[in-house]
Amino acid sequence: MEPSSGSRDAGPAVPPVAAVLPAGGSGERLGGATPKQFCAVQGRPLVSYTVRAMERIGWISDIIVVVSPGNIETMKSIIEKYGHKRVTVVKGGITRHRSIFNGLKVFAENEFSNHLLQKPEVVIIHDAVRPFVEEDILLKVVVAAKEHGAAGAIRPLVSTVIASAADGCLDHSLERARYRASEMPQAFLFDIIYEAYQQCTDYDLDYGTECLHLALKYCKTNAKLIEGAADLWKVTYKRDLYAAESIIKDNLSQQVCVITDVKEMAAQVGSLLHESLQSQIKVEAMSASLSKNDSHLQNILSGHCYNFVCVNDKKCAIQETQQLVDVLEKSNIALLYPVVLILVDLDVSENISFSIGMEELTRLKKFAREVKKKNILVYGLLIQYK
């Protein structure tokens, strides 16, 4: 699939970066017919959340999703349905390492894509079934990989690791405090990890699972280990899908975007609203005249924000709001979850008229009924003052 163009917002000073998402697993441990990466969470495939987490970061240039041959069309339809950008779908191998190797080849060989993508300086490798990855940890592993050649997220071990003898009895146990669980994301200088995969044996490709080990074994690269957050866990079992759904539901209600007009009074009200809300929930704020091409708004939408407060001058409220509704509809975020849009319209007219105010509210009610059909719930507050 051809990668689509997406936003390239200015981000932190990082080298050219791409991401490879292995998504070729069969989901055997999940215990169902559908591979876990394609299981619906709140009505949306799990892999779509992970892709969205990557594409919302402007400094990641390309996202490679590696799937089994039988799921290529499924993945392409997901990309089309949810409007994912900068994504290339690649045919996976029979094992995890072979799939990742295929994903890397997109930047170096023509075998798995109809054209070569620009080779990144650093490549992120991240499981498609780890949807809750944040920009902070991605940036940390990328910067560390730039310095050390390789880097990966780790977490403390939850349980003690033991080894059994041939008779099934305890042989020995490891001192838990000395060891860590290797997690994702991991990042590598592209030339190092690609060379490691080129050199590794069939045994490594068929039975290995740790990318950091390949970089150490074949390129003598000691990875920098970065302590990760608790939400880096991998969806493996059916109970994990329920946990993921709970986290997503919670996230939907814990973020709001406050959009204010550039006019002074609207900007002041928006600023006060921002200050009062930020101690309770995550608040994104932008002060700009809305337009369909506003890159900041597009970035916020790509981050799964479903609650908006718009502070406008009354005279252009409906027109401005219609532009926002058009952007929301085009982004497809309202396909599965209701979007809440609260309009705060300021009337600073010298001659305040109750009848005029009622006319405005009547217009708003009619507008709200229309956009409700698009799964966008509009509420209005008209403030009149001299």
Secondary structure by P-SEA (a helix, b strand, c coil): ccbbbbbbcccccccbbbbbbbcccccccccccccccccccccccaaaaaaaaaaacccccbbbbbbcccaaaaaaaaaaaaccccbbbbbbcccaaaaaaaaaaccccccccccccccccbbbbbbcccccccaaaaaaaaaaaaaccbbbbbbcccbbbbbbccccccccccccccbbbbbcccccaaaaaaaaaaccccccccccccaaaaaaaccccbbbbbbbcccccccccaaaaaaaaaaaaaaaacbbbbbbcccaaaaaaaaaaaaacccccbbbbbbcccccccaaaaaaaaacccbbbbbbccccaaaaaaaaaaaaaaacccccbbbbbbbbbbbccccccaaaaaaaaaaaaaaaaaaccccbbbbbbbbbcc
